[in-house]
Amino acid sequence: MYRPKNSGQEKLPVVIFLHGGAWALGDKVIAPDNYIEQTILKLTEKNYAVLSVNYRLVSDYVHFPGPIEDSKDAVKWVRKNADQYGFDVENIGYWGVSAGAHLSLLSAYTPDNEFVGDQELSKYSGKVNYVVDNFGPTDMNRLLHTRAPKPLLFIVGLISKKIIDIRTKIAKGMTGYDVNTERKKVIKACKTISPLYYTENTVPTLILHGNKDKIAPIRHSKRLNKMLDKTKTTHELIIVKKGNHGFKDTDKAYQDELNNAMVNFIVSQIK
């Protein structure tokens, strides 16, 4: 939990941060000297509390909806503990990177009666005011190429068996099914965990995506942008020039501009 040094008696608006790691790796620890830490510091200077939270990681035994339930429960936990920590329950939003951005979008766009987690928290709302999406996948079937014809997959496998192995492992981790033998079940499950298909409860969204991202290609964010256009949801897509996955090679001055854009968007959503 990151809080302003001197918040006084004011209630603090809250940003829930969800880490990346292909849904199977990573944790709530924020690495030093990167853009995420720098943005968190900017938010605390604006009198925000930022909560970096863990969620269940997928494995041979843990599958969706576990991670999404945990992500939604984080908001409900904020509401349950608002008095103890001085949180402003009217001003809560998500910010996620990569897999965490996918979870942020899915959490923000789904109503309280979907992906219900801890029963003790179920009486609290998981509703948020906005979501900040950093290079998140929006269509899991596209990401995992579940509809790709078998001859094409065979050719890809000849070029790089590792790509096919990773695809199989992520699909099994997320859905619990083997994409090679239970493809229809994987496709159906992937649709239920794709933010692109949740159009009824969208919230204001800021999207940042690099045009050189080879892990989650920018088309994921462009399709989300079109969906938000159709639903007339307040949104913006910032295409990060020469940006790769994680913005690892982005110039520091340019990155600072992007960080400010995220902070300004979050502040603009205050109620």
C-alpha positions as CSV (number, residue, x, y, z in Angstrom):
1,M,0.0,0.0,0.0
2,Y,1.5,3.3,-1.1
3,R,0.1,6.4,0.6
4,P,0.8,10.1,0.6
5,K,3.2,11.2,3.3
6,N,0.8,13.8,4.7
7,S,-2.8,13.0,3.8
8,G,-4.4,14.5,6.9
9,Q,-8.1,13.8,7.4
10,E,-8.9,13.7,3.7
11,K,-10.3,10.5,2.3
12,L,-7.9,9.0,-0.2
13,P,-9.0,8.0,-3.7
14,V,-7.6,4.5,-4.5
15,V,-5.9,3.0,-7.5
16,I,-5.7,-0.8,-7.6
17,F,-2.5,-1.9,-9.5
18,L,-2.4,-5.4,-11.0
19,H,1.0,-6.8,-12.1
20,G,1.9,-8.7,-15.3
21,G,3.5,-12.1,-15.8
22,A,1.4,-14.1,-18.3
23,W,-1.1,-14.9,-15.5
24,A,1.4,-17.4,-14.1
25,L,4.3,-15.3,-12.8
26,G,5.0,-12.1,-10.9
27,D,3.7,-10.7,-7.6
28,K,2.7,-7.4,-6.0
29,V,6.3,-6.3,-5.3
30,I,7.1,-3.1,-7.4
31,A,10.6,-3.2,-8.9
32,P,12.6,0.0,-8.2
33,D,13.5,2.6,-10.9
34,N,10.9,1.7,-13.5
35,Y,8.0,3.5,-14.9
36,I,5.5,1.8,-12.6
37,E,7.2,3.0,-9.5
38,Q,7.6,6.5,-10.9
39,T,3.9,6.7,-11.7
40,I,3.0,5.4,-8.3
41,L,5.1,8.2,-6.7
42,K,3.3,10.8,-8.9
43,L,0.0,9.4,-7.8
44,T,0.9,9.6,-4.1
45,E,2.0,13.2,-4.7
46,K,-1.6,13.8,-6.0
47,N,-2.9,12.4,-2.7
48,Y,-3.8,8.9,-4.0
49,A,-3.4,5.6,-2.3
50,V,-2.1,2.9,-4.6
51,L,-2.6,-0.8,-3.7
52,S,-0.5,-3.3,-5.5
53,V,-2.3,-6.7,-5.0
54,N,-1.6,-10.3,-5.6
55,Y,-4.0,-12.6,-7.4
56,R,-4.0,-16.4,-7.8
57,L,-1.6,-17.4,-10.5
58,V,-2.7,-20.1,-13.0
59,S,-1.0,-23.5,-12.8
60,D,-1.8,-27.1,-13.4
61,Y,-4.3,-26.8,-10.5
62,V,-5.4,-23.2,-10.5
63,H,-7.4,-21.8,-13.5
64,F,-9.8,-19.0,-14.3
65,P,-12.0,-17.5,-12.8
66,G,-9.6,-17.5,-9.8
67,P,-7.4,-14.5,-10.9
68,I,-10.4,-12.4,-11.9
69,E,-12.3,-13.2,-8.7
70,D,-9.3,-12.0,-6.7
71,S,-8.9,-8.8,-8.8
72,K,-12.6,-7.9,-8.2
73,D,-12.3,-8.8,-4.5
74,A,-9.5,-6.2,-4.1
75,V,-12.0,-3.4,-4.8
76,K,-14.5,-5.0,-2.4
77,W,-11.8,-5.2,0.2
78,V,-11.1,-1.5,-0.2
79,R,-14.8,-0.8,0.5
80,K,-14.9,-3.1,3.5
81,N,-11.8,-1.5,5.1
82,A,-12.4,2.1,3.9
83,D,-13.0,3.5,7.4
84,Q,-9.8,1.9,8.8
85,Y,-7.6,3.2,6.1
86,G,-9.3,6.4,5.1
87,F,-10.3,5.3,1.6
88,D,-12.7,7.2,-0.6
89,V,-15.1,4.5,-1.8
90,E,-16.5,6.8,-4.5
91,N,-13.2,7.1,-6.2
92,I,-11.6,3.7,-7.0
93,G,-10.0,2.6,-10.3
94,Y,-7.9,-0.1,-11.8
95,W,-4.5,0.2,-13.4
96,G,-2.8,-2.9,-14.9
97,V,0.1,-4.0,-17.1
98,S,0.0,-6.9,-19.6
99,A,-1.9,-9.8,-17.9
100,G,-2.8,-7.4,-15.1
101,A,-4.3,-5.0,-17.7
102,H,-6.4,-7.8,-19.0
103,L,-7.6,-8.5,-15.5
104,S,-8.2,-4.8,-14.9
105,L,-10.4,-4.5,-18.0
106,L,-12.3,-7.7,-17.2
107,S,-12.8,-6.7,-13.6
108,A,-13.9,-3.1,-14.5
109,Y,-16.3,-4.2,-17.3
110,T,-18.2,-7.0,-15.5
111,P,-21.0,-6.5,-13.0
112,D,-21.0,-7.6,-9.4
113,N,-22.9,-10.8,-10.1
114,E,-20.2,-12.2,-12.4
115,F,-17.0,-13.7,-11.2
116,V,-18.0,-13.6,-7.5
117,G,-15.1,-14.5,-5.2
118,D,-15.0,-14.4,-1.4
119,Q,-18.5,-14.8,0.0
120,E,-17.6,-12.5,2.9
121,L,-16.9,-9.7,0.5
122,S,-19.8,-10.3,-1.8
123,K,-22.0,-7.8,-0.1
124,Y,-19.6,-5.0,-1.2
125,S,-19.6,-3.6,-4.7
126,G,-16.7,-4.1,-7.0
127,K,-17.6,-1.2,-9.2
128,V,-14.9,1.2,-10.3
129,N,-14.8,4.6,-12.0
130,Y,-12.2,3.9,-14.6
131,V,-9.4,1.6,-15.9
132,V,-5.9,2.3,-17.1
133,D,-4.8,-0.4,-19.5
134,N,-1.1,-0.9,-20.3
135,F,-0.7,-3.2,-23.3
136,G,-3.3,-5.7,-22.1
137,P,-4.6,-8.6,-24.3
138,T,-8.4,-8.2,-25.0
139,D,-9.2,-11.3,-27.0
140,M,-7.8,-14.5,-25.5
141,N,-8.7,-16.6,-28.5
142,R,-6.7,-14.2,-30.8
143,L,-3.8,-14.2,-28.3
144,L,-3.5,-18.0,-28.1
145,H,-4.4,-18.6,-31.8
146,T,-7.0,-21.1,-30.7
147,R,-8.7,-20.9,-34.1
148,A,-5.6,-21.3,-36.2
149,P,-5.8,-24.1,-38.7
150,K,-3.8,-27.2,-37.7
151,P,-1.5,-27.1,-40.8
152,L,-0.4,-23.6,-39.8
153,L,0.2,-24.7,-36.2
154,F,2.3,-27.6,-37.6
155,I,4.5,-25.2,-39.6
156,V,4.9,-22.9,-36.6
157,G,5.8,-25.9,-34.5
158,L,8.5,-26.8,-37.0
159,I,9.9,-23.3,-36.8
160,S,9.7,-23.0,-33.0
161,K,8.4,-25.8,-30.8
162,K,8.7,-23.4,-27.8
163,I,6.0,-21.1,-29.2
164,I,3.5,-24.0,-29.4
165,D,4.5,-25.3,-26.0
166,I,4.0,-21.8,-24.4
167,R,0.6,-21.5,-26.1
168,T,-0.5,-25.0,-24.9
169,K,0.7,-24.2,-21.4
170,I,-1.0,-20.8,-21.1
171,A,-4.3,-22.2,-22.5
172,K,-4.2,-25.1,-20.1
173,G,-3.4,-22.8,-17.2
174,M,-6.1,-20.4,-18.0
175,T,-8.9,-22.7,-19.0
176,G,-8.0,-26.1,-17.5
177,Y,-8.3,-27.7,-21.0
178,D,-5.7,-28.9,-23.5
179,V,-6.0,-26.8,-26.6
180,N,-4.7,-29.7,-28.7
181,T,-7.4,-32.2,-27.7
182,E,-10.2,-30.0,-26.3
183,R,-10.1,-27.0,-28.6
184,K,-13.8,-26.1,-28.6
185,K,-13.8,-26.0,-24.8
186,V,-10.8,-23.7,-24.8
187,I,-12.4,-21.4,-27.4
188,K,-15.6,-21.2,-25.3
189,A,-13.7,-20.5,-22.1
190,C,-11.4,-17.9,-23.7
191,K,-14.4,-15.9,-24.9
192,T,-15.8,-15.7,-21.4
193,I,-12.5,-14.1,-20.2
194,S,-12.0,-11.7,-23.0
195,P,-12.8,-8.0,-22.1
196,L,-13.7,-7.3,-25.8
197,Y,-17.0,-9.1,-25.3
198,Y,-18.2,-7.2,-22.2
199,T,-19.9,-4.2,-23.7
200,E,-22.7,-3.5,-21.2
201,N,-20.8,-2.1,-18.2
202,T,-17.8,-0.4,-19.7
203,V,-16.1,2.5,-17.8
204,P,-13.8,5.3,-18.9
205,T,-10.6,3.7,-20.2
206,L,-7.1,4.9,-21.0
207,I,-5.1,2.5,-23.2
208,L,-1.3,2.7,-23.7
209,H,0.2,0.2,-26.2
210,G,3.5,0.1,-28.0
211,N,3.5,-0.3,-31.8
212,K,6.4,-2.7,-31.6
213,D,4.8,-5.0,-29.1
214,K,5.4,-8.6,-30.2
215,I,3.9,-10.3,-27.1
216,A,0.5,-8.7,-27.1
217,P,0.2,-7.0,-30.5
218,I,-1.3,-3.6,-30.7
219,R,-4.3,-4.9,-32.6
220,H,-5.7,-6.0,-29.2
221,S,-5.9,-2.4,-28.1
222,K,-7.1,-1.2,-31.5
223,R,-10.0,-3.6,-31.3
224,L,-10.8,-2.5,-27.8
225,N,-10.7,1.1,-29.0
226,K,-13.3,0.3,-31.7
227,M,-15.5,-1.5,-29.1
228,L,-15.4,1.5,-26.8
229,D,-16.2,3.8,-29.8
230,K,-19.4,1.8,-30.4
231,T,-20.4,1.8,-26.8
232,K,-19.8,5.6,-26.6
233,T,-17.5,5.1,-23.6
234,T,-15.0,7.8,-22.7
235,H,-11.7,6.5,-23.8
236,E,-8.3,7.2,-25.3
237,L,-5.7,5.1,-27.1
238,I,-2.1,6.3,-26.8
239,I,0.1,4.5,-29.3
240,V,3.6,4.4,-27.8
241,K,6.1,5.0,-30.7
242,K,8.7,2.3,-30.9
243,G,7.2,0.8,-27.7
244,N,7.8,-2.8,-27.0
245,H,6.0,-5.0,-24.4
246,G,6.7,-3.3,-21.0
247,F,8.1,-0.1,-22.6
248,K,11.6,-1.4,-21.6
249,D,13.4,0.7,-24.3
250,T,11.3,3.8,-24.2
251,D,13.2,7.0,-23.8
252,K,13.0,8.4,-20.2
253,A,11.7,11.8,-21.2
254,Y,9.0,10.2,-23.4
255,Q,8.1,7.7,-20.7
256,D,7.7,10.6,-18.2
257,E,5.2,12.2,-20.6
258,L,3.3,8.8,-20.7
259,N,3.4,8.6,-16.9
260,N,1.9,12.1,-16.7
261,A,-0.8,11.2,-19.2
262,M,-1.9,8.2,-16.9
263,V,-1.8,10.4,-13.8
264,N,-3.8,13.2,-15.5
265,F,-6.4,10.7,-16.8
266,I,-6.8,9.2,-13.3
267,V,-7.2,12.7,-11.7
268,S,-9.7,13.7,-14.4
269,Q,-12.0,10.9,-13.3
270,I,-12.4,12.1,-9.7
271,K,-16.0,12.5,-8.5
